[in-house]
Amino acid sequence: MTEESLPATTGAIKDATRLGETGEMALCAPFGLKIQCFPTTLNPLVNTTLSQRSSRGDLLPMAHALAGKTGFINTQDYRNQEVEAAYAPVGDLGLGMVLKMDSAELHVPAWTQLRYLIPLLLGGLIIALLLLRWLLAPLVLRLVRSEARIAGLNTALEQRVGERTAQLEAANRDLQEFAHSVAHDLRQPFIAIGGFIGLLERSVEDERARHYVNRIKDGVRQAGELTDALLALANLSRVELRLQEVDLSTLAFSVMDKLQQQDPDRVCRIHIEPGLRAQADAMLIRLVLEELLGNAWKFTSRRSQTEIGFGMLSEEAGTSGAEPVYVVRDNGEGFDMAHADKLFRSFQRLHSPEEFSGAGVGLANCQRIVARHGGRIWAESARGEGSGFFFTLGNDRP
């Protein structure tokens, strides 16, 4: 704002605020220990230098403004008149602004006083708004810069996550292809070795040699089981999930019927809850039931009576609308819960091959299948008291 445009501007302010007969606006700057006032139409002083105090020693309102303060005050002005004044600094320009009116003009009957007080308050509000804008502008600028910086960081993070995800997916594909290739290529040599061992067994008559042949046969059989398990593990991640309504009870009956046909002389009591249905991949969920029910059948083989059950808990945690929890229970060997963290790891076993056969990947496959359905699987057991395997399939109600 130039010195020539200041009178017109301040004149417009006076016309707009209607500060009455004695109302003035002053715009000043510090001048040593004094105050230098600029020419305005509201203030008849023209380039006048004033002392900072009135004749009775009161600080002028402008002295407060130049000290960086904002407020209202009843004091004397440069004319040594009692005034009501509003004062405030003007941004970072080092200037001060004062709007004032003689107290005598203000202290008139209420209706007249209101006539002059309202413009004075409006003037103070203008000063307060200017001060607020001066204080908030740096904060708003920092906020905008911070938001821009955060947006840039988010974009960079998303890009890095996308790159790492692509690298991880590529590594997983390579591992799956490697596992599939190794397992597939090893099957034929093991089959050939098993065939030649069978021929060798027929021609061996020495008991000690026959014992060694049997040891070789057992090793080839275990290697074949591990190879088949590795191949199944590799193929599992390549299967596309196809959800449909599946009758779990019918699948469980089918699996148990097949198991009983393998050992028809076993005394057993089977309980399968009827009418259990879920949204699942029929082929994959059958693998889960074959593994869990097959394990229950295997680990109850030493019991005088096999007891196996498959059903659904009423509601998880007793709340309506919760995901269904399915459970397979048995009265088999059980296991120590201290080793439960090994249950769902690939090629981890809680029983020796001499006790029970198996490659140690069945439960790992179950966990992968259940996870692909959006569910989870866990177990509860005690050594010699049987086991319970629980699983969910997400919100799978048909």
C-alpha positions in Angstrom: 0.0 0.0 0.0 1.6 3.4 -1.0 1.4 6.6 0.9 -0.8 8.2 -1.8 -3.4 5.4 -1.6 -3.5 5.3 2.2 -5.9 8.3 2.7 -8.4 6.9 0.3 -8.3 3.5 1.9 -8.6 4.7 5.4 -11.4 7.0 4.3 -13.3 4.1 3.0 -12.8 2.3 6.3 -14.2 5.3 8.2 -17.2 5.5 5.9 -17.9 1.8 6.3 -17.5 1.5 10.0 -19.1 4.9 10.9 -17.0 5.6 14.0 -18.9 8.6 15.0 -17.8 12.2 15.5 -14.6 11.4 17.5 -13.7 8.0 16.0 -10.2 7.7 14.5 -8.0 5.1 13.0 -4.3 5.4 13.3 -1.5 3.4 11.4 1.9 4.0 13.0 5.4 2.6 13.1 8.1 2.8 15.9 10.5 5.6 15.5 13.2 5.2 18.2 11.5 5.8 21.5 8.6 7.6 19.8 5.8 6.7 17.4 5.7 7.9 13.7 2.1 8.1 12.5 1.2 8.1 8.8 -1.2 10.6 7.2 -4.8 9.2 7.2 -8.2 10.9 6.7 -9.3 9.3 10.0 -6.4 10.9 11.9 -5.7 14.6 11.3 -2.1 14.0 12.2 0.1 14.2 9.2 3.5 12.5 9.5 3.4 13.3 13.2 5.9 11.9 15.7 4.3 11.2 19.1 5.5 10.2 22.5 4.6 6.8 23.7 2.8 8.1 26.8 0.1 10.6 27.5 0.5 13.5 29.8 -0.5 11.5 32.9 2.0 8.7 32.0 -0.4 6.2 30.4 1.0 4.2 27.5 -0.9 5.1 24.3 -2.9 2.4 22.7 -0.5 2.5 19.7 2.4 1.7 22.0 0.6 -1.6 23.0 0.0 -2.4 19.3 3.6 -1.8 18.4 4.6 -4.1 21.3 2.8 -6.9 19.5 -0.3 -6.9 21.7 -4.0 -7.1 20.8 -6.9 -5.9 23.0 -9.3 -3.2 24.2 -8.4 -0.4 26.7 -9.7 2.7 28.4 -7.0 5.2 28.6 -5.8 8.7 27.4 -4.7 9.3 23.8 -2.2 11.7 22.3 -4.7 14.5 22.9 -4.9 13.6 26.6 -8.6 12.7 26.1 -10.2 9.7 27.7 -10.9 7.1 24.9 -12.0 3.6 24.3 -9.5 2.0 21.9 -8.9 -1.3 20.1 -5.3 -2.1 19.1 -3.4 -4.8 17.3 -0.1 -5.3 15.4 -0.3 -5.4 11.5 1.1 -8.8 10.4 4.9 -8.9 10.2 5.2 -5.4 8.8 6.3 -4.0 12.2 3.3 -1.5 12.2 0.5 -1.0 14.6 -3.2 -0.1 14.1 -5.6 1.6 16.5 -9.3 2.2 16.3 -10.6 4.6 19.0 -13.4 6.8 20.1 -13.8 9.3 22.9 -15.3 7.9 26.1 -17.6 10.9 26.3 -19.2 10.1 23.0 -19.6 6.5 24.0 -21.1 7.2 27.5 -24.4 8.5 26.3 -27.9 6.9 26.7 -28.0 3.2 25.8 -29.6 3.6 22.4 -27.1 6.3 21.4 -24.2 4.3 22.9 -25.2 1.3 20.9 -25.0 3.4 17.8 -21.3 4.0 18.3 -20.3 0.8 20.1 -21.3 -1.5 17.3 -19.0 0.1 14.7 -16.2 0.1 17.3 -16.7 -3.7 17.9 -16.8 -4.3 14.2 -13.5 -2.5 13.8 -12.0 -4.6 16.5 -13.3 -7.7 14.8 -11.6 -6.7 11.6 -8.4 -6.3 13.4 -8.8 -9.7 15.1 -9.5 -11.3 11.8 -6.4 -9.8 10.2 -4.4 -11.0 13.2 -5.9 -14.5 13.0 -5.1 -14.7 9.3 -1.5 -13.7 10.0 -1.2 -16.4 12.7 -3.0 -19.1 10.7 -1.3 -18.6 7.3 2.0 -20.3 8.3 0.1 -23.2 9.9 -2.1 -23.7 6.8 1.0 -23.6 4.6 2.8 -26.2 6.7 -0.3 -28.4 6.7 -0.6 -28.2 2.9 3.1 -29.1 2.5 2.8 -31.9 5.0 -0.2 -33.4 3.1 1.7 -33.2 -0.1 4.7 -34.9 1.5 2.5 -37.6 2.9 0.8 -38.2 -0.5 4.3 -38.5 -2.1 5.4 -41.0 0.6 2.2 -43.0 0.1 2.7 -43.2 -3.6 6.3 -44.3 -3.2 5.3 -46.9 -0.6 2.6 -48.3 -2.8 5.0 -48.5 -5.7 7.6 -50.3 -3.5 4.9 -52.7 -2.1 3.8 -53.5 -5.7 7.4 -54.2 -6.7 8.0 -56.4 -3.7 4.7 -58.2 -4.2 5.6 -58.9 -7.8 9.0 -60.2 -6.8 7.5 -62.4 -4.1 4.9 -63.8 -6.5 7.6 -64.6 -9.0 9.7 -66.3 -6.3 6.7 -68.4 -5.2 6.0 -69.5 -8.7 9.6 -70.5 -9.2 9.5 -72.5 -5.9 6.2 -74.2 -6.9 7.5 -75.1 -10.3 10.8 -76.4 -8.8 9.0 -78.5 -6.2 6.6 -79.9 -8.9 9.5 -80.7 -11.2 11.6 -82.4 -8.5 8.7 -84.4 -7.2 7.6 -85.5 -10.6 11.1 -86.4 -11.8 11.8 -88.4 -8.6 8.7 -90.6 -8.9 9.9 -92.7 -11.8 13.3 -93.6 -10.3 11.7 -94.7 -7.0 9.1 -96.8 -8.9 11.9 -98.5 -10.8 13.9 -99.1 -7.6 10.9 -100.6 -5.9 10.3 -102.9 -8.9 13.9 -104.2 -8.9 13.8 -104.6 -5.1 10.7 -106.8 -5.6 12.6 -109.0 -8.1 15.6 -109.2 -5.9 13.5 -110.2 -2.9 12.2 -113.3 -4.8 15.7 -114.5 -5.5 17.2 -113.9 -2.0 17.0 -116.8 0.4 19.4 -115.8 3.1 17.5 -114.3 6.1 20.0 -111.6 6.7 20.0 -110.5 3.1 16.2 -110.6 3.1 16.3 -108.3 6.1 18.4 -105.8 4.2 16.1 -106.0 1.3 13.1 -105.3 3.5 14.9 -102.2 4.9 15.5 -101.0 1.4 11.9 -101.5 0.5 10.8 -99.5 3.6 13.2 -96.7 2.6 11.9 -96.6 -1.0 8.3 -96.6 0.3 8.9 -93.7 2.6 10.8 -91.8 -0.2 7.9 -92.4 -2.5 5.4 -91.1 0.1 7.5 -88.0 0.6 7.7 -87.5 -3.2 3.9 -87.9 -3.6 3.4 -85.5 -0.7 5.7 -82.9 -2.2 3.9 -83.2 -5.5 0.5 -82.8 -3.8 1.8 -79.7 -2.0 3.0 -78.2 -5.2 -0.2 -79.0 -7.1 -2.4 -77.6 -4.3 -1.4 -74.0 -4.9 -2.0 -74.4 -8.6 -5.6 -75.4 -8.2 -8.2 -72.7 -8.9 -10.8 -72.2 -6.1 -14.3 -73.0 -7.3 -16.9 -72.3 -4.6 -20.3 -74.0 -4.6 -22.7 -75.5 -2.1 -21.2 -78.7 -0.7 -22.9 -81.3 1.5 -20.2 -81.9 4.1 -22.1 -84.7 5.8 -22.3 -86.7 2.5 -18.6 -86.2 1.9 -17.8 -87.4 5.4 -20.0 -90.5 5.1 -18.2 -91.3 1.8 -14.7 -90.9 3.3 -15.6 -93.0 6.4 -17.2 -95.8 4.2 -14.0 -96.0 2.2 -11.9 -96.2 5.4 -14.1 -99.0 6.9 -13.8 -101.0 3.7 -10.0 -101.1 4.2 -10.4 -102.6 7.7 -13.8 -104.2 7.9 -13.0 -106.1 11.1 -12.4 -103.1 13.2 -14.9 -102.3 15.9 -15.9 -98.7 15.6 -18.6 -96.2 16.4 -19.0 -93.4 13.9 -21.2 -90.4 14.4 -21.6 -87.9 11.5 -24.0 -85.0 12.0 -26.4 -84.9 9.0 -27.3 -81.9 6.9 -24.1 -79.9 7.2 -23.7 -77.7 4.1 -21.2 -75.0 3.3 -19.9 -72.8 0.4 -16.6 -74.4 -0.5 -14.6 -76.0 -3.3 -15.9 -79.6 -3.4 -12.6 -81.2 -4.4 -10.4 -79.3 -1.9 -12.8 -79.7 1.1 -12.9 -83.4 0.4 -9.1 -83.5 0.8 -9.5 -81.8 4.1 -12.1 -84.3 5.3 -10.0 -87.2 4.0 -7.0 -86.0 5.9 -8.7 -85.3 9.2 -10.9 -88.4 9.2 -8.0 -90.5 7.8 -5.8 -89.3 10.7 -8.6 -90.1 13.2 -8.9 -93.6 11.7 -5.1 -94.1 11.8 -4.5 -92.9 15.3 -7.4 -95.0 16.7 -6.1 -98.2 15.2 -4.7 -99.4 18.6 -8.0 -98.8 20.5 -10.3 -101.7 21.3 -13.1 -99.6 19.9 -12.7 -96.7 17.4 -14.8 -93.6 18.1 -14.9 -90.9 15.5 -17.3 -88.0 15.1 -17.8 -85.1 12.7 -20.2 -82.2 13.4 -20.6 -78.5 13.9 -20.5 -76.5 17.0 -23.8 -74.7 17.7 -22.3 -71.2 17.2 -18.8 -69.9 17.8 -18.8 -68.1 21.1 -22.5 -68.5 21.2 -23.2 -65.5 19.0 -25.8 -65.5 16.3 -24.3 -64.9 12.8 -20.8 -66.1 13.7 -19.0 -68.3 11.3 -19.7 -72.1 11.7 -17.0 -74.2 13.4 -16.7 -77.8 12.2 -14.9 -80.4 14.3 -13.5 -83.9 13.8 -13.1 -85.8 17.1 -11.6 -89.2 18.0 -10.5 -91.3 20.9 -7.0 -92.0 19.5 -3.5 -91.6 20.7 -3.7 -87.8 21.0 -0.6 -85.6 21.4 1.1 -83.2 23.7 -0.2 -79.7 23.2 3.3 -78.4 23.9 4.2 -79.5 20.3 1.0 -78.2 18.7 3.0 -75.6 16.8 4.5 -78.3 14.6 1.1 -79.8 13.6 0.5 -77.6 10.5 4.1 -77.4 9.3 5.3 -79.3 6.2 7.2 -82.5 6.9 6.8 -82.2 10.7 5.6 -85.2 12.6 4.7 -85.8 16.3 4.9 -89.6 16.0 7.7 -91.7 14.6 7.3 -93.6 11.3 7.5 -96.8 13.3 4.4 -95.9 15.3 2.3 -94.5 12.5 3.0 -94.0 8.8 2.7 -90.7 7.0 4.8 -88.0 5.3 3.9 -85.1 7.6 2.3 -82.8 5.0 -1.4 -83.6 5.3 -2.2 -81.1 8.0 -0.1 -78.5 6.2 -2.2 -79.0 3.1 -5.4 -78.7 5.3 -4.3 -75.4 6.6 -3.6 -74.1 3.1 -7.0 -75.2 1.9 -8.8 -73.7 4.8 -6.9 -70.5 4.5 -7.8 -70.2 0.9 -11.4 -70.4 1.9 -10.9 -67.5 4.4 -11.0 -69.8 7.4 -8.7 -71.2 10.1 -7.8 -74.5 11.7 -6.6 -75.5 15.1 -6.5 -78.6 17.4 -7.1 -79.6 21.0 -5.7 -82.8 22.4 -4.0 -84.6 25.3 -1.6 -87.6 25.2 -3.7 -90.8 25.3 -7.1 -89.0 25.4 -7.9 -88.4 21.7 -7.9 -85.2 19.6 -10.3 -82.7 18.3 -9.5 -80.7 15.0 -11.6 -77.6 14.5 -11.9 -75.6 11.3 -13.9 -72.8 9.8 -14.5 -71.8 6.2 -15.1 -68.1 6.6 -18.7 -66.9 6.4 -19.6 -70.0 4.4 -23.4 -70.3 4.9 -25.1 -71.2 1.6 
